[in-house]
Amino acid sequence: MNDSSQTNRIICNDLELADQLRQLLVHIAPDCEVLSAPGDCSAVPFCRWLGEAQLTSAGLVQAALLDATEVLEQTRHAFKSRELGLLRRRLVALLDKLSDNPE
């Protein structure tokens, strides 16, 4: 799963232009996503492009899990705890599993 805080996203409603951008960026910015439809986003179902109003219960849970893993990652040097590191890895694995099976 991509870390949504590290992924750059470009929203383009023109499908032809979006395809051209993808081809140009594949080598210079491979982590950049060009979104021409909500399903293009690797962070679905909790992509901010979709808006919170459209989130399902599962989407809200995934968004909360992503937030928790980001906080654990950002504070890992302040709190050198093996248990917190293992918890972060388990949460990331759960997020990966949930993103493979969208509802």
ZICOR-V446169 format. One record per residue. N is the residue number from 1. RES is the residue in three letters. PSI is psi as a letter, one per 20 degrees, with the letter a starting at -180 (* if undefined). BURIAL is # if it has 24 or more other ideal C-beta (glycine too) atoms within 12 Angstrom, else .. Layout:
n=N res=RES psi=PSI burial=BURIAL
n=N res=RES psi=PSI burial=BURIAL
This chain:
n=1 res=MET psi=p burial=#
n=2 res=ASN psi=q burial=.
n=3 res=ASP psi=o burial=.
n=4 res=SER psi=h burial=#
n=5 res=SER psi=i burial=.
n=6 res=GLN psi=i burial=.
n=7 res=THR psi=p burial=#
n=8 res=ASN psi=p burial=.
n=9 res=ARG psi=p burial=#
n=10 res=ILE psi=p burial=#
n=11 res=ILE psi=p burial=.
n=12 res=CYS psi=o burial=.
n=13 res=ASN psi=i burial=.
n=14 res=ASP psi=o burial=.
n=15 res=LEU psi=g burial=.
n=16 res=GLU psi=g burial=.
n=17 res=LEU psi=h burial=.
n=18 res=ALA psi=g burial=.
n=19 res=ASP psi=g burial=.
n=20 res=GLN psi=g burial=.
n=21 res=LEU psi=g burial=#
n=22 res=ARG psi=g burial=.
n=23 res=GLN psi=h burial=.
n=24 res=LEU psi=h burial=.
n=25 res=LEU psi=i burial=.
n=26 res=VAL psi=h burial=.
n=27 res=HIS psi=h burial=.
n=28 res=ILE psi=h burial=.
n=29 res=ALA psi=m burial=.
n=30 res=PRO psi=h burial=.
n=31 res=ASP psi=i burial=.
n=32 res=CYS psi=p burial=#
n=33 res=GLU psi=p burial=#
n=34 res=VAL psi=o burial=#
n=35 res=LEU psi=p burial=#
n=36 res=SER psi=i burial=.
n=37 res=ALA psi=q burial=.
n=38 res=PRO psi=h burial=#
n=39 res=GLY psi=i burial=.
n=40 res=ASP psi=i burial=#
n=41 res=CYS psi=p burial=#
n=42 res=SER psi=i burial=#
n=43 res=ALA psi=j burial=#
n=44 res=VAL psi=p burial=#
n=45 res=PRO psi=j burial=#
n=46 res=PHE psi=k burial=#
n=47 res=CYS psi=p burial=#
n=48 res=ARG psi=h burial=.
n=49 res=TRP psi=h burial=#
n=50 res=LEU psi=h burial=#
n=51 res=GLY psi=q burial=.
n=52 res=GLU psi=h burial=.
n=53 res=ALA psi=h burial=.
n=54 res=GLN psi=j burial=.
n=55 res=LEU psi=p burial=.
n=56 res=THR psi=r burial=.
n=57 res=SER psi=g burial=.
n=58 res=ALA psi=h burial=.
n=59 res=GLY psi=g burial=#
n=60 res=LEU psi=h burial=.
n=61 res=VAL psi=g burial=.
n=62 res=GLN psi=h burial=#
n=63 res=ALA psi=g burial=#
n=64 res=ALA psi=g burial=.
n=65 res=LEU psi=g burial=#
n=66 res=LEU psi=g burial=#
n=67 res=ASP psi=g burial=.
n=68 res=ALA psi=g burial=.
n=69 res=THR psi=h burial=#
n=70 res=GLU psi=g burial=.
n=71 res=VAL psi=g burial=.
n=72 res=LEU psi=h burial=#
n=73 res=GLU psi=g burial=.
n=74 res=GLN psi=h burial=.
n=75 res=THR psi=j burial=.
n=76 res=ARG psi=h burial=.
n=77 res=HIS psi=h burial=.
n=78 res=ALA psi=h burial=.
n=79 res=PHE psi=n burial=.
n=80 res=LYS psi=n burial=.
n=81 res=SER psi=p burial=.
n=82 res=ARG psi=h burial=.
n=83 res=GLU psi=g burial=.
n=84 res=LEU psi=h burial=.
n=85 res=GLY psi=g burial=.
n=86 res=LEU psi=h burial=.
n=87 res=LEU psi=g burial=.
n=88 res=ARG psi=g burial=#
n=89 res=ARG psi=h burial=.
n=90 res=ARG psi=g burial=.
n=91 res=LEU psi=h burial=#
n=92 res=VAL psi=g burial=#
n=93 res=ALA psi=g burial=.
n=94 res=LEU psi=g burial=.
n=95 res=LEU psi=g burial=#
n=96 res=ASP psi=g burial=.
n=97 res=LYS psi=g burial=.
n=98 res=LEU psi=h burial=#
n=99 res=SER psi=h burial=#
n=100 res=ASP psi=i burial=.
n=101 res=ASN psi=m burial=.
n=102 res=PRO psi=q burial=.
n=103 res=GLU psi=* burial=.
